[in-house]
Amino acid sequence: MKTPLPPFALVIASAMGAFLPAVQAQEFPTKPVRIITPFPVGSGPEGVMRLVADKLSRAWGKPVFVENKPGGNGFIAIDTFKRGATDGHDLIQLDNVHLSAYPHLFKKLPYDAKADFEPLLPLFKTYFFFAVATDSKYKTVGDIVADAKANPGKLNYGSWSVGNPVHLGSALFESVTATEMQHVVYKETTMLYTGVANGELSFAMGTNATAGAMYRAGKVRYVGVAAPKRVVGFPNVPTVAEAGGPAGFEVSGWTAIAAPKGLPKAVADKIQHDIEKALAEPDVREKYASFAYEPFTLTREQFGQYIASESTRYGDIIRKAKVSLD
């Protein structure tokens, strides 16, 4: 039979229990930190992540490195993360489809978006442009809508997979304009926007990080941006509504940093705070501007609510488009 602790011992034990997480936060990290990303080397999200990792390494006095695990809808990166450290020394970069869309798209997911991750904060938000070939007959988004209505099933748009933001955004565009178009899947983004430039596709949606190289080369034009207002750096590109498309049409992408579920709050708070400091630095903002990324500042609680609302929105889009994956 165990002897009950005297009252003063209970007080000390309680105080130590409350003190331990704070000590853990002060000492974190105690070894190198790995940030796993599903994005390939050289991509916009990965470039931002490496810049942030370098700043964290300097702030923490421990190596912080980015490990690329692209492919497989991000499942390879997620599997690596799930088998990693649970004390915050392994983090993961995810995007909106991983947290909000895939749970509605896949009948069986190799992860639980709510149970496996503790989203700490969003890194950035970006909006999608409507890209057409430079010599395309389409001068506005309204031109695309008019042609699609006149020729049901004849126009096509592309993306790099089923269920990514470009595909779902284009499916939403079909739905709100009451049109029918064909979805063409390319192996990767370079091929996709080359297909736009060559006239293989009527149009494709894309961020300036993915379609920007072809835009800067003069191979494609932006006829509209699916944003509530014009994007900084592109004052001459109208919103979809201004370009004759549906009012209020918005398609955005965002990436986030997540920790393992159950990470002590004090440690999670420290990681979040230090990443926020890194994101506020001028060279990070310059990197954002080069990709037409926007700062996306939310508290952890606000971000959780936003993810939930995005999940509801994507669920509606996916049901209307009748898209599902095994």
N, C-alpha and C positions, 0 to 999 in steps of 0.2 A: 504493500500500500504506500503510495507516494505521500510525503509530508507536505501539507499546504505551505506555500510561500508566505512569509510574514508581509504585512501591508507595505512596509517600506521597500521590500524586495520587488513587490508587484509594481510599485511606482517607478523604480529604477529600470525594471524590465520594459515597462511601457515607454519610458523616455528613450531607452536605447533603441527600441523598435522604431520610434519616430525619427531618431537621429541617424540611423544607419543609411537610409536612402540619400540623405543630404551629404553624408560622407562619400557615398558611392558617386554622387554627382560631382563633388569637388575633385575626386581622384580620376574620374573618367576623362580620357581613355587611358587605360593602363598598358595598352599594346596597340599595334597598328590597326587601323580601321579600314574595312573594305566596303566600298559602295558598289553594289552589283547593278548593272544597267542592261536592259534588253536592247538598247540602241547601239548601232554599229559605230566603229571608230570614224570620226569625221562628221557625224551627223550633228545637227543643231543642239538637240537635247543633251547629247553626250559631251559636246564642247562646253556647254554651260556647267555640266556636272564636274568636268575636270578642273575648270577654273575655280569652282567652289571648293573642291577637294584640296586644291593647293592652298587656299586660304585657311581651311580648317587645319591642315597639317601645320601651318605656321602658328596658328592660335593655340593648338593643343600640344605642340612639341612632340608629336608622334606622327609617323607616316600615315597618310590617308590616301588610298589608291582606288582607282576606278577599274573594275573588272568587267569587260564586255562579254555578254552572253546573248548575242542576237539570235533571232530565228525562233521558229516554233510558237508564234503568237505571244512571245514573251515567257512561255512556259519553262524554257530552259533556265532563264534567269531566276524565275520564281522558285523552281525546284532547288537551284543552288542556294538561294536565300533560306528556304525552309530547312535545309540541312546544315545551315551555318550556325554561328553563335547567336544566342538569344539575349545577350546582355548589352546589346547596342553596338558591339564592335563589328557587326555585319548589318548594313543598311541596304535599302533597295530603292532604285528610281523606277517609278511606275507612271503610266499615263491614264487618261480618262477612260479609255476602253477597258483597261485591266480592272479598274475599280467600279466602273459604272455600266459598261455595255456588255462585256463578256458574260456576266452572270445571267443575262437575258438571252444571249446568243447560243451558248453551249448547253446541251442537256447535261453533260458531265464535265466539270472543271477540275483540274488537278490542284485546286486551291479553293479556299473559302475567303472571299473578299473581306468579310466582316471579322472572321475569326483568326485569320493568319497575319493581318497587318494592323499596325497602328500608324495611320497617316499623320505625319507631323506637321507638314506645311506644303503648300503648292510652291513651285519654283517660278513658274511663269505661265502666262496665258497667251495664246496666239490665235489669230483669226484666219479663215480660209478665203483665198481669192478664187475667182472664176478665171481660169487661164484658157485662152484660145490661141490658135496659130496666128502669127503676125499678119498673114494674108487672109485670115478668116473673114467670111462675110458678116460675122456677128460683130457688131459694134457696141452692143449693150446686152445686159442680161435679158432685157425685154425681147430682144431679137431671138434669143435662144428659146424663150418661152413660146413666142409666136410660131417659130418653125416647128417646135415639138408638138404644138397643138394641131398644126396643119398636116403633120406627117407622123402620126402615132407609131411608135416602135422603130422609127427610122434613125433617130439621133442616138448617139452613144456617148458615154462618159467612162472614164477609167479610174482605177485605183490599184493599190498593190496587194490587196487581199480582200476577202469577204469579212465585213464587220469592223473595218477600221473607220476612223472619223470621216475620211473622204467618201467612202462607200455609203455610210449611214447618212452623212450630210446630203449627198446626192439623192439618196432615196427619199429623204425628207423633202428635198426640192421637188421631186416628182409628185409627192403627195400633196403639197400645198399649192402646186400649180395645176393639179389634175391632169398631168401628162404621163406618158409612158415612154421610157427610153431603155436602152440596153446597157448593162454593166459589163465592162471588159476588164479582166484582171491581168495585170502585168507582174513580172517577177520582182521588180524593184522600181524605185522612184525614178532613176535616170531613164530607164526604158519608158516609163509612163509618160513623162513630160516630153521625151523625144517623140513619142506617139502623137502628142498634141501638136508639136511643132511641125510634124510631117503630114498632118491632116488625117491621120488614122482615126483620131477621136474628134468628136464635135467640140468637146471641152473636157477639162478636168479641174476639180477643185484642188487647191494646194496652198500650203503656207509659203511664205517667202523663204523659209529654210529649205523646203523641198523643191519648190518650183523656181526659186530665185536665180539659180545659175542660168537656166534657159531664158528667164526674163532679162537678166543683165546682158546676155549674149544677143538679145534682140530677136530671139526665136519664138517667143510667145508674148502675148499681151494680156494684161489684167483688165477685164471689163467690169469688174465689180468686186467688192469684198463683203463677206457675210458677217458684218459687224454692226453694232448699233450706231457707230459714227466712223468717219474716215480714220484710217490708221496713220499714226505718226510716221513720217518718212515717205508716205504715198498720198500726198494731198490731192493729186489729180485723179486718183482712183475712187469713184463714187461707191457708196454703199449699194447693196443689192436693191434696196427700195428706191434710191435715187436713180439707179440704172434701169428702171422699168420692171423690176422683179417684185416679188411679194413683200409687203410691208413687214417689218419686224423679223426678217429672216436672219438668223444667226447660227453660224457653225464655228465652234471654237475647239481648240485642243489645249490641254494643260498637262504638265508633269508634276509629280510630287515626290517627296522623300518619305519613305515609310520605315518604321522600325518593327521588330517583332511585337506581337500582341503581348501585353502584360509587362512591358518594360516599366520599371519604376518611374513614377511621374517626375521625380527630381532629375533623373538622367535624361528622360525625354525632353523635359523643359530646357535643360542645358544644351542638348543637341539642336533643338529648335531655335533657341536664342542665338547660338553661334552661327548657324546657317543664315538666319535673318541678318546678322551683322555683315556676313560675307556678301549677301545679295545686295546690300545697300552701297557697296563700294563702286566707285566710278567706272572701273574697267569692266565690271559685270554689266552695268547699265549700257556701256558702249557695245558690248557683245549682244545684248538684247536688241539694241537699235539695228545692228547689222542683219538680224534675222526677223525684224518686225515683231519681236516678242514684247510683251507688256508685263510689268510687275503685277503680281497677283497676291495682295496682302490680306490674309485672313487669320484669325485666331484658330487654334486647333479645334475648338468647339464649332466655330463658324464653318470651318472646312469640312467637318464631319456632316454638318447639315447640308452643305452645298453638294457633297458627294451623294447624299441621299436623294436630293432633288434632281441631280443629273441622272441618277439611276432610274428614277421614275420617268424622266423625259426620254431617255434612251429606250426604256421598255416600251413606251408608246410607239416610238419610231419603228422599232424592230417588229412589233406586232402588226403594225399597218403595212410594213414592207414584206411581211411574211418570210422573214429571214431566220434560219436556224442552222446550227452547226452541231455535228456529233462530237 
